[in-house]
């Protein structure tokens, strides 16, 4: 009987703390909700202004603010700011939706601004921690391998690619040849076959990277159309529900 009473008291205290917390953060939740609404309407500049006006001491709200700022800048193709705010989410280390998406955005953005070291760093983390549930692993692998090639680590790029030979056979075959040509050129191979085909100099490498960037942008745009709306709407509904609960509580308590 004492145990049951203790449990009831503990649950009551927990709910009371949660309620106080919700009341204290209701204004910030409302601002966050407004920002998401603006994002759904693609008014990213206004959303950024709202998000930057939120000065929260709550870690979860701060994480969401940084995540949505990163998303706004990603949509505007402001890749440097995408990286700045995305890394703030990554550093928290919560292996949740916000971490997963921020990690991808930072990988893509660092690749687009030729920060290949950062692309390699975060691509390695992504491939270690996530599978292909979001359909983005192939993109990450492509950026990872091409970034290694771009900084002269073609041999390492080939080794990474070999690990995904069976999982992504088309991707494997499409980029292996260029990697092998670059590798043989670096090693000074001068056979007739390679002399005829090994023209992958610095200019061509940059052209290859630019072509891949263009393809990745198209893939990312398609992904945003399919996923971003749903993600934003889900988050918006969740926040709206929280605000409505707070309003209802306020009416009952008056």
Secondary structure, 3 states (H helix, E strand, C coil): CHHHHHHHHHHHHHHHHHHHHHHHCHHHHHHHHHHHHHHHCCCHHHHHHHHHCCCCCCHHHHHHHHHHHHHHHHHCCCHHHHHHHHHHHHHHCCCCHHHHHHHHHHHHHHHHCCCHHHHHHHHHHHHHHCCCCCCCHHHHHHHHHHHHHHCCCHHHHHHHHHCCCCCCHHHHHHHHHHHHHHHHHHCCCCCHHHHHHCCCCHHHHHHHHHHHHHHHHHHHHHHHHHHHHHHHHHHHHHHHHHHHHHHHHHHHHC
